[in-house]
Amino acid sequence: MHSKTNANRRRLLTPFLVTVGLGLSISAHAAEPDAPDEMESEIPAPTIDTDGDGVMDAWDRNADEQPDAWDSDGDGQPDKLDENGDGQPD
């Protein structure tokens, strides 16, 4: 008779334990930090010296060996872009 009581107790506790375990795993997953997708993409250093002063000031974004983005104020960020492919800032 003693083992029958243990079997009933296990049968009653199993759904509870599964629910608690699932709840804990979900809350632990929710507490994890988000993936780094939200981080800004890093802009690579310019690779082309368009004015011959020894300072790289342009990027070749589409790999055609022609500059298509320019840093006109020296902050390392492109501020003039060639969106239509004519080789000049738009």
N, C-alpha and C positions, 0 to 999 in steps of 0.2 A: 504494500500500500504506500509505502514511503516513496518508491520510485515513480509511481503514478502521479503523485503530487509534484515531483520535480519536473516531470514531462509536461504537465499542465502549466507550470510556472514558466518553463522555457518557451512554450508555445505562446503564452501571453506576453512575455517580455521581448520576443524576437522582433515584432513590428516596431515596438518602442525603440529598441536599440538600433535598428536600421534607420529609423527616422532621425534619431539623434545623431548618428554617424553621418548621414547625408547632410543634415543641417550644419554640422561642424565643418564638413568639407566645403560646402558652398560658402560659408562665411569666411573660411580661410582663403578661398580663391578670390573672394571679393576684396579682401584686404591686401592682396598683392598689388604692387604698383603697376601702372599701365605700361605697355610696351613703349619703346622710344620712338614710336611713329610720330608722336606729337612734337618731337624736337625739330627745330629748324634745320634744313639741310645746310651743310657747310659749303661755302663758295670757295672753290680752289683758287690758288694764286694765279694772277694773270701770267700768260706765257709769251706774249708778243710785245715787242717795243715798237710802237707805231711812229713815234716822233724822233727816234734815234738819240735820245738823251741818256740811254743806258738803264732806264727804269721801265720795267715791264708794266704796260698800261692797257692791255687788251686781251680778250679771250677769243678762242676759236671754239665756239659751242657746238658746231655741227661737223667738226673735223675735216674741213675742206682746205685747211692751211691759209685761210683768210680771216682777219679779225671780224667778229660780228657783235662784240660787246666791248665797251670802252669805259675806263675809269677816268673821268675828266677832272675830278677834284682830289684824287690821291688818297681816298679813304679805303681802298681795297675792295670796294663794291662797284659792280657795273652800274653806271647811271645813264649811259647812252647805248641803245640797242639797234641792231639792224634786223628788223623783222621781215623785210621784203626781199632780202638777198641781193641788194645792189652794191654792197660793200661800203655803204655810208650809213652813219647814224640816222635813224628816223626821228 
